[in-house]
Amino acid sequence: MREPGTSLTRLTDVVARRGGEDPAVLADDAEGLHRLSASELCQRIDAVARGLVARGAPRGERIGLFAPPSPAWIAVRLGIG
């Protein structure tokens, strides 16, 4: 869960409100073009953050992310905070 008032939180919420279904992430790879709308990206970010909290990760915990760049990577990175 993101806390109100943080700049990253404000940015993703503003993007979701203003962009809605507009593309927020476009990625092209061997499997084709992947598109995430602003609202989909925010939903994924929130899901990652909630999952971390549910697993007991306290605020400020260091979390490593080792994965190739992708739309999923972006959501996980932003969900970590």
C-alpha positions in Angstrom: 0.0 0.0 0.0 1.3 3.4 -0.9 1.2 6.2 1.6 -0.3 9.5 0.6 2.0 12.4 0.3 5.1 10.6 -1.2 6.1 12.0 -4.5 6.1 8.6 -6.3 2.6 7.9 -4.9 1.4 11.3 -6.2 2.9 10.8 -9.6 1.4 7.3 -10.2 -2.0 8.4 -8.9 -2.0 11.6 -11.0 -1.0 9.5 -14.1 -3.8 7.0 -13.4 -6.4 9.8 -12.9 -5.4 11.8 -15.9 -4.3 8.9 -18.2 -6.8 6.2 -17.2 -6.6 3.9 -20.2 -3.8 5.8 -22.0 -0.6 3.9 -22.3 1.9 4.3 -19.4 4.3 1.6 -20.5 5.1 0.3 -23.9 7.6 -2.4 -24.5 8.6 -4.3 -27.6 10.4 -7.6 -27.3 10.6 -10.9 -29.1 7.0 -11.7 -28.0 5.7 -8.5 -29.5 4.4 -5.2 -28.1 3.3 -5.0 -24.5 1.1 -2.2 -23.3 0.1 -1.2 -19.8 -2.4 1.5 -19.3 -1.9 4.0 -16.5 -4.7 2.4 -14.4 -3.3 -1.1 -15.0 0.2 0.1 -14.0 -1.2 1.6 -10.8 -3.1 -1.6 -10.0 0.0 -3.7 -10.4 2.1 -1.3 -8.3 -0.5 -1.5 -5.5 -0.7 -5.3 -5.7 3.1 -5.6 -5.3 3.1 -3.2 -2.4 0.2 -5.0 -0.7 1.9 -8.4 -1.3 5.1 -7.1 0.4 3.2 -5.9 3.4 1.2 -9.1 3.6 4.5 -11.0 3.7 5.8 -8.9 6.6 8.2 -6.6 4.8 8.4 -3.5 7.0 8.5 0.0 5.7 12.1 0.8 4.7 13.1 -2.8 4.3 15.7 -3.3 1.6 14.4 -5.6 -1.2 16.5 -6.8 -4.1 15.1 -7.0 -7.6 17.0 -9.1 -10.1 15.1 -9.4 -13.4 15.5 -8.2 -17.0 13.7 -4.9 -17.8 10.1 -5.4 -18.7 6.7 -3.9 -18.0 6.4 -6.3 -15.0 9.8 -5.0 -13.7 8.6 -1.5 -13.8 5.5 -2.3 -11.7 7.6 -4.3 -9.2 10.2 -1.6 -8.9 7.6 1.1 -8.3 5.7 -1.2 -5.9 8.9 -1.7 -3.8 9.1 2.1 -3.5 
